[in-house]
Amino acid sequence: MKITIIGTGYVGLVTGACLAELGNDVFCLDLDAKKVELLNNGGIPIHEPGLEEVVSRNRAAGRLTFSTDVEAAAHHGVLQFIAVGTPPDEDGSADLQYVLAAARGIGKYMNEYKVIVDKSTVPVGTAEKVRAAIQAELDLRATYATFSVASNPEFLKEGAAVEDFMRPDRIVIGVDTTPEGERARDLLRSLYAPFNRNRERTYWMDVRSAEFTKYAANAMLATRISFMNELANLADKVGVDIEAVRRGVGSDPRIGYSFLYAGCGYGGSCFPKDVQALERTARGHGQELLILRAVEAVNDRQKHILGGKVITRFGNDLAGRHFAIWGLAFKPNTDDMREASARVLLADLLSRGATVAVYDPVAMAEAQRVLQLDLTSEQLANIRYADSPSDALVDADALVIVTEWKAFRSPDFELIKKRLKQPVIFDGRNLYEPDSMAMHGIEYHGIGRSIKVPA
């Protein structure tokens, strides 16, 4: 099938590359000429395991093209996937300017039947706005062409996106019941047929329900995280091991184990903005989503937990103190620093006079870019970017772990003790066991793992 992907960001690039991998003829459009040049020269603008190989293989096979040509993109695919960004607006709502610009670009040049597929995460009612934008362009040209607008939200985890796309647990598609909508259903059914050979993974619904499903899913996962983080903070007060609680609670099949890990807060491009956008949608209809408001407040507070533990241990004035930070990306297997907990931790420590040495396996360059936005020049001067995890430890008063990279799971604890001024670890992801740390002679501060019996 001939497919156009509008936007070569995280969602668009993964979607385009994986659809090409299935044998489709995919044309990827992006207005960023530098990004298109990078992709055409074999580069990848994001870190995503396995993606570079898929892109390279399909470019070489002629199934994957990158271009800035809007007209060529509009003519290429009968399926036109809109996969552009929907960043949060000032009021927390999703900013649809890029989605609607993509729709207008299609309408400006299309002259035959198209299926416009909203792949971006968009609020309920966006399909109608996309339809109106396309129709307005057709009307300006006095051109008649039929089309359908469908919703096919993505459910990709950063760091496992290629695997998630090629082996999906569900495919959500919203189409309308018009003749054009039925034609769209047939085309999308054919497109996704390779994923349904073992069992049916596609969930068909109306367009608005599909748009809503994406937000509901992310809001539920964010809720589970914040719920466990609140319990973890209480566990620290009452002498409870939150990991034991997690295993006990997760063993209930009605609950399960996923997204029940306590930590130092969620980040990334999805959960924070999607929770805000869903809240904004509710307010626009005269409703307050009280649970989601609490979820967001808990997460904002949780990002200060690690800094708070450091301050409790070393005092509010951290001048003369130096800390090693392991992990900067919001999660492992990505270089994404959006809403990352490390950004809050660094601001908390540096604003109190501390110096830091930081290390992340892939996010160092991105960290240097985004921290320019967060910190003062004086604070930036107090950051050293280490060459390795062990290099970051040199002469530090303590180690603070923010991201759960596999490389941090089984370190040489004797080397850690040797490099640190004093053997203290603040573990924001509960990678280590308190009993094991005690055996190594390391003072250990986890999240919800202070299991001393209260006096």
QUICOR-V743646 format. One record per residue. N is the residue number from 1. RES is the residue in one letter. PHI is phi in whole degrees, 0 to 359 (none if undefined). PSI is psi in whole degrees, -180 to 180 (999 if undefined). BURIAL is b if it has 24 or more other C-alpha atoms within 12 Angstrom, else e. Layout:
n=[N/N]
res=[RES/RES]
phi=[PHI/PHI]
psi=[PSI/PSI]
burial=[BURIAL/BURIAL]
This chain:
n=[1/2/3/4/5/6/7/8/9/10/11/12/13/14/15/16/17/18/19/20/21/22/23/24/25/26/27/28/29/30/31/32/33/34/35/36/37/38/39/40/41/42/43/44/45/46/47/48/49/50/51/52/53/54/55/56/57/58/59/60/61/62/63/64/65/66/67/68/69/70/71/72/73/74/75/76/77/78/79/80/81/82/83/84/85/86/87/88/89/90/91/92/93/94/95/96/97/98/99/100/101/102/103/104/105/106/107/108/109/110/111/112/113/114/115/116/117/118/119/120/121/122/123/124/125/126/127/128/129/130/131/132/133/134/135/136/137/138/139/140/141/142/143/144/145/146/147/148/149/150/151/152/153/154/155/156/157/158/159/160/161/162/163/164/165/166/167/168/169/170/171/172/173/174/175/176/177/178/179/180/181/182/183/184/185/186/187/188/189/190/191/192/193/194/195/196/197/198/199/200/201/202/203/204/205/206/207/208/209/210/211/212/213/214/215/216/217/218/219/220/221/222/223/224/225/226/227/228/229/230/231/232/233/234/235/236/237/238/239/240/241/242/243/244/245/246/247/248/249/250/251/252/253/254/255/256/257/258/259/260/261/262/263/264/265/266/267/268/269/270/271/272/273/274/275/276/277/278/279/280/281/282/283/284/285/286/287/288/289/290/291/292/293/294/295/296/297/298/299/300/301/302/303/304/305/306/307/308/309/310/311/312/313/314/315/316/317/318/319/320/321/322/323/324/325/326/327/328/329/330/331/332/333/334/335/336/337/338/339/340/341/342/343/344/345/346/347/348/349/350/351/352/353/354/355/356/357/358/359/360/361/362/363/364/365/366/367/368/369/370/371/372/373/374/375/376/377/378/379/380/381/382/383/384/385/386/387/388/389/390/391/392/393/394/395/396/397/398/399/400/401/402/403/404/405/406/407/408/409/410/411/412/413/414/415/416/417/418/419/420/421/422/423/424/425/426/427/428/429/430/431/432/433/434/435/436/437/438/439/440/441/442/443/444/445/446/447/448/449/450/451/452/453/454/455]
res=[M/K/I/T/I/I/G/T/G/Y/V/G/L/V/T/G/A/C/L/A/E/L/G/N/D/V/F/C/L/D/L/D/A/K/K/V/E/L/L/N/N/G/G/I/P/I/H/E/P/G/L/E/E/V/V/S/R/N/R/A/A/G/R/L/T/F/S/T/D/V/E/A/A/A/H/H/G/V/L/Q/F/I/A/V/G/T/P/P/D/E/D/G/S/A/D/L/Q/Y/V/L/A/A/A/R/G/I/G/K/Y/M/N/E/Y/K/V/I/V/D/K/S/T/V/P/V/G/T/A/E/K/V/R/A/A/I/Q/A/E/L/D/L/R/A/T/Y/A/T/F/S/V/A/S/N/P/E/F/L/K/E/G/A/A/V/E/D/F/M/R/P/D/R/I/V/I/G/V/D/T/T/P/E/G/E/R/A/R/D/L/L/R/S/L/Y/A/P/F/N/R/N/R/E/R/T/Y/W/M/D/V/R/S/A/E/F/T/K/Y/A/A/N/A/M/L/A/T/R/I/S/F/M/N/E/L/A/N/L/A/D/K/V/G/V/D/I/E/A/V/R/R/G/V/G/S/D/P/R/I/G/Y/S/F/L/Y/A/G/C/G/Y/G/G/S/C/F/P/K/D/V/Q/A/L/E/R/T/A/R/G/H/G/Q/E/L/L/I/L/R/A/V/E/A/V/N/D/R/Q/K/H/I/L/G/G/K/V/I/T/R/F/G/N/D/L/A/G/R/H/F/A/I/W/G/L/A/F/K/P/N/T/D/D/M/R/E/A/S/A/R/V/L/L/A/D/L/L/S/R/G/A/T/V/A/V/Y/D/P/V/A/M/A/E/A/Q/R/V/L/Q/L/D/L/T/S/E/Q/L/A/N/I/R/Y/A/D/S/P/S/D/A/L/V/D/A/D/A/L/V/I/V/T/E/W/K/A/F/R/S/P/D/F/E/L/I/K/K/R/L/K/Q/P/V/I/F/D/G/R/N/L/Y/E/P/D/S/M/A/M/H/G/I/E/Y/H/G/I/G/R/S/I/K/V/P/A]
phi=[none/269/228/249/246/259/109/245/281/303/289/296/292/295/298/298/296/288/292/294/301/277/104/280/264/247/247/258/256/211/277/278/298/294/293/296/298/301/295/289/265/92/271/229/280/230/263/211/307/86/289/301/294/294/298/299/297/277/296/296/278/81/264/224/238/241/203/256/275/295/296/298/296/294/279/293/259/289/260/245/273/266/228/265/288/231/294/292/280/299/267/92/286/287/277/263/299/285/297/289/295/296/297/296/297/294/297/292/238/293/220/210/304/225/251/265/249/284/265/297/282/227/288/303/100/294/303/295/292/297/301/296/295/293/296/297/291/297/296/299/268/54/247/257/207/275/200/227/249/242/242/220/298/270/229/254/268/300/95/217/291/297/298/297/290/282/226/288/275/201/235/260/225/249/226/268/260/285/304/295/294/294/294/298/301/297/294/289/297/294/300/265/305/300/274/250/289/283/200/286/250/269/247/270/201/286/298/296/295/295/301/289/301/299/295/297/297/293/295/296/295/298/297/299/296/294/300/292/294/296/296/296/295/290/302/299/282/253/77/241/267/295/292/295/296/302/294/293/290/293/292/288/297/286/249/78/265/295/58/248/272/286/191/254/103/268/214/93/270/253/304/300/287/287/297/297/294/292/299/295/300/297/297/294/247/73/233/253/270/296/296/290/299/293/303/293/296/298/293/300/291/296/291/264/297/297/301/297/293/296/295/301/281/248/101/291/269/258/301/88/265/227/232/266/244/256/101/236/298/292/204/288/67/208/255/288/253/295/58/291/298/299/295/290/302/299/297/296/283/292/292/256/95/285/246/220/240/242/214/216/300/225/260/296/295/295/298/299/289/284/292/299/277/267/242/281/298/295/294/299/292/264/251/249/268/281/274/200/301/290/297/295/284/302/61/276/285/194/256/240/257/246/238/271/296/302/296/264/285/228/281/276/292/293/294/302/298/291/281/285/295/215/281/231/234/252/253/283/232/53/285/244/266/304/297/295/295/297/296/278/75/251/284/240/234/260/254/75/235/274/263/293/289/299/290]
psi=[149/125/137/133/121/112/124/39/-157/-53/-47/-43/-44/-45/-48/-47/-42/-36/-35/-37/-28/0/3/159/106/129/115/122/135/139/-9/101/-35/-39/-42/-41/-43/-47/-40/-19/10/5/168/126/-9/160/115/116/129/-14/-41/-40/-41/-44/-48/-44/-42/-27/-44/-32/-7/13/-5/118/142/134/162/8/101/-42/-45/-38/-42/-34/-24/-61/138/-28/120/102/124/114/47/171/150/69/158/136/179/-31/8/-12/160/131/113/12/-38/-35/-47/-32/-39/-41/-43/-36/-38/-49/-28/-28/-18/147/12/175/133/151/115/120/116/105/-26/154/113/150/163/133/-5/-37/-38/-38/-39/-45/-45/-39/-42/-45/-36/-39/-39/-41/-39/-33/-1/43/136/124/134/152/164/145/123/163/128/73/150/149/62/133/127/135/-15/28/-42/-46/-43/-40/-43/-21/67/147/-22/152/114/125/128/125/160/177/13/166/-39/-38/-39/-36/-40/-42/-44/-42/-43/-33/-42/-41/-44/6/-39/-23/-10/12/-37/-44/160/119/-5/132/110/139/179/163/-46/-39/-37/-44/-42/-34/-41/-47/-41/-41/-49/-36/-39/-45/-41/-37/-43/-41/-49/-36/-48/-34/-39/-44/-37/-40/-37/-37/-38/-32/-34/6/45/144/110/-25/-39/-40/-43/-45/-39/-43/-44/-22/-16/118/-19/-16/-54/173/-18/139/34/18/127/150/-154/30/151/158/-148/-173/-10/-66/-51/-49/-33/-37/-45/-43/-39/-39/-42/-40/-44/-44/-34/-17/21/25/144/126/87/-38/-44/-32/-42/-40/-46/-43/-42/-42/-40/-42/-38/-28/-14/-2/-47/-47/-40/-39/-39/-44/-41/-38/-39/-7/160/-32/110/13/131/-8/146/134/144/131/120/116/124/-38/156/-22/166/163/25/159/14/123/7/124/25/141/-29/-32/-39/-45/-48/-42/-40/-42/-46/-33/-16/15/1/161/156/153/126/149/136/139/-31/-13/15/-47/-43/-37/-45/-34/-50/-30/-21/-27/-25/-34/160/165/-36/-43/-42/-34/-17/13/129/130/109/157/-17/167/-42/-34/-36/-25/-19/121/23/146/-23/160/133/122/125/-34/137/56/143/-33/-16/-5/-34/66/172/99/-30/-37/-40/-48/-38/-40/-35/151/-36/146/82/129/131/114/100/-4/10/49/-27/161/132/-41/-41/-39/-39/-39/-33/-4/31/131/120/131/105/-167/105/26/20/89/18/141/126/147/999]
burial=[b/b/b/b/b/b/b/b/b/b/b/b/b/b/b/b/b/b/b/b/b/b/b/b/b/b/b/b/b/b/b/e/e/e/b/b/e/e/b/b/e/e/e/b/b/b/b/b/b/b/b/b/e/b/b/b/e/b/b/e/e/e/b/b/b/b/b/b/b/b/b/b/b/b/b/b/b/b/b/b/b/b/b/b/b/b/b/b/e/e/e/b/b/b/b/b/e/b/b/b/b/b/b/b/b/b/b/b/b/b/b/e/b/b/b/b/b/b/b/b/b/b/b/b/b/b/b/b/b/b/b/e/b/b/b/e/b/b/e/e/e/e/e/e/b/b/b/b/b/b/b/b/b/b/b/b/b/b/b/b/b/b/e/b/b/b/e/b/e/b/b/b/b/b/b/b/e/e/e/e/b/e/b/b/b/e/b/b/b/e/b/b/e/b/b/e/e/e/e/e/e/b/b/b/e/b/b/b/b/b/b/b/b/b/b/b/b/b/b/b/b/b/b/b/b/b/b/b/b/b/b/b/b/e/b/b/e/e/e/b/b/b/b/e/b/b/e/e/e/e/e/e/e/e/e/e/e/e/b/b/b/b/b/b/b/b/b/b/b/b/b/b/b/b/b/b/b/b/b/b/b/e/e/e/e/e/e/e/b/e/e/b/b/b/b/b/b/b/b/b/b/b/b/b/b/b/b/b/b/b/b/e/e/b/e/e/e/b/e/e/b/b/b/b/b/b/b/b/b/b/b/b/b/b/b/b/b/b/b/b/b/b/b/b/b/b/b/b/b/b/b/b/b/b/b/b/b/b/b/b/b/b/b/b/e/b/b/b/e/b/b/e/e/b/b/e/e/e/b/b/e/b/b/b/b/b/e/e/b/b/b/b/b/b/b/b/b/b/b/b/b/b/b/b/b/e/e/b/e/e/e/e/b/e/e/b/b/e/b/b/e/b/b/b/b/b/b/b/b/b/b/b/b/b/e/e/b/e/e/e/e/b/b/b/b/b/b/b/b/b/b/e/e/e/e]
